[in-house]
Each structure stands twice: as structure tokens, then as C-alpha cells.
Amino acid sequence: MRPGRHRADAVSPVVGVMLMLAVTVMIAAIVSTYAGGFSGGAEKSPESSIRATPNVDESRIYFEHNGGDPFTLSSIDVVLRAGDNTTTLSASDAGGSKVRNFSEVGNSGGSSDTTIKAGDTFFIGGNATPDGTGIQFGSMILSPNTKITWLVVDKETGKTISMGEFYL
């Protein structure tokens, strides 16, 4: 050994680097755990396969749940688009000027908390147009030979559960 140098002088840089590495790993683990908690709390919206069929004679649009997650009628909005016109309908509109009915087929109680699962069908009922060829939902009129885009949207997350198109 050279005079004035001790073994401790050679070991202390190695110990310092090891301590800095350990602190860095601990901080990364804490940040990762904290940030991971944000993504785990997000609510998942239902996803379903739905087919919509209009019935002008009854002034209704039927929605058949063909598979996927169940949902309640009170937790969804049905959005209809025809050209530049859009209307949003919900179970709370039932009985008003926008929607006469928003119910599950076969549900005589008319509860809006009805759970719709695979194999179930629900419908929205509007009013017949004066000439009897279309369906009216509030100020929106669905006319013959018009492409209508529909979306079933989860109210809580604002995400689309299912969507499609039909011609009246």
C-alpha cells in the first residue's frame, strides 16, 4: 500500500454507487405503483353486438342484443343521425314528446332499470309522421330511403356500446 492511502478510500465510491442505484430502483417502484393506481380505477364500458330494425307501421325501432355485455336501459342513450340531424334518446324521455316508449319487448312493467342481455330486445317508440311513411322523435323525422346511423352509448363513460346503420 502506498503511504497516505487506505483500503476504505477504494471501497467508498463503490458503496456510494450501489446506494444511488438502490435509491433509484426504489423511487421507480414507488412511481410505478402510484401511476398504476390511476389506470386501474377506470370504469369499463359494456361492449355488445346489437342489430337495429325499424318498423314504420308501429313507429318503433327494435334493438336486438346478439351477444356481449349486458346493460340496463337506464344506463344508455340511443343516438340517431340522419344527414346533419342528430337526436339523443334515453329511457328518461319515455312518455314525452320525443319518445313514447323506451322499453324491453315483453316487459309490461316498463321499468327503465331493465337489464338487457344476449337474446333480449328493446325498442324506442316515436310518433308516426302525418303521411304515415316515417317516424318522428321530437323534432327529428326519419324519412323513407334515408340512411340512419344509430349508436347505443353508455351514459357513465360516454363510450359506444354498439353502432350500425339502416335505411327506413
N, C-alpha and C positions, 0 to 999 in steps of 0.2 A: 504494500500500500504506500502511496505517496504521502509525504508529510502534509498535514492540514486537511486531508480528505477522509471522510468516514463512510462506512457502508450505508448508513442512513441517508446520505446525500444521493446515492444511486437509486434507492428504493422509493423515496418520496415522490418523484414525478410519476412513477408507475401507479402508485396508490392514488394519486390525485386524478389521473386519467380514469382509473377504474371507478372512483366515486362520481365523477362527472357523467360517465356512461350510465351508472346505476340511477342517478337522479333523472337523466334524460328519459330512460325507459319508464320510470315511474310516472313522470309527467305525461308522457304519451299515453300510458294506460289510463290515467285519470281523464284526460281529454277525450279519449275514445269512448270510455264508458259514459261520460256526461253527454256527448254528442249523440251516441246511440240511443239514449233515452228519448230524444225528440222524435225519431222516426218510428219508434215502437208505439207511440200513443195515437198515431193517425188512424182514424176510423176507415175501415174498408167498405166501399160501397158494393151493393149487390151487382152481380152480372147475370143476365138471363137471356135466353133466346125467346123472343116474342114475335108472334105473327099478328098483324092487324088486318081486319077485314071490314070494310064499310057495308052498311045495309041502309040504303036510301029509304026504302019502304018503312023502316022502323025509326029512321033518323038517328041511327046509332053507329058507333064504330066499336067492333069487338076486338079484344086483345087476348090472344090465346098464349098462355105460358107453356112453352115447349121444353123447358129444361133450364137448369141453373139455380141460382139462389132464390129463395122465397123473399117476399117483401109485403108490406101492408099497404093498403090503398091510401091510408092517411100519410104515408111517408113518401109518396111520389107526386110528381107533376107530369102531365101529358102535354107536350108542346107540339102544336100543329103549325106547319108552314106551307103556304100556297103562294108561290111567287114572292112578292115583297111583304105579304101579310103573315103575321105570326100571332098566335094566341097561346097562352098557358092556362091549362085547366087543372083543377085539383078537386079532391073529394069535398073540400070545404065550399066549393062553388055549387054543389048539388042543390037543386031546388030553386036556384036563382035564374036570372035571365041568360047567363052564359051556358049553364049545364043543367038539364032537367034531372039526369041520373048519372051517378058515378058509382057503380056497384058491381059486385060479383054476380055472375049468372047463377041463378038458383038461390041467392041469398035474399029471403023475403024480409029480413030484419033491416037491411040497408045499412049496416054498420060500416063506417069508414075505416075501422081498425081491422077489417077482414084481411087475413093473410092469404096471399096469392102464391101458390106453389105450382110445380110442374103438373100439368093436366087441368089446371083451373083456367077459367075465362072470366074476364071482367069487361065492362063496357062503359062508354060515355055516351049519353044521350043528349042530342041537341034538339032543335026545332026544325020542322020541315020548312023549306023556302016556299014563298007564295005559289010558285009554279009547280011545286012538288018534285023538282028534279035534283035538289041539293039539300045540304044540311047546314044549318046556321048555329054557330056557337058565339053568342054575344054579337059583336059587330063583324065577326069573320064568317064568310059564306064559302062553303066548299061546293064548287060547281062541277057539273059533269065534264069529263075529259080534261080535268085539271090534275096535275101531279101534286100529290100531298106528301110531304115529308113529315114523319112523326118521330118523336123521341119520348121515351119514358125515362124521367130524370129522378134521381134520389135527392130529396129535399135537403138532407143533412149535409151531404158532401158536394152537391151540385154536379155530380158526375152522371153521365148517361148510363143507364142500366141496359137499354136496348134501343135500337132505332131501325127505321125502314122507310119504305115508300109504297104508295098505292095510287091508283087512278080511281076517281069516283065514277 
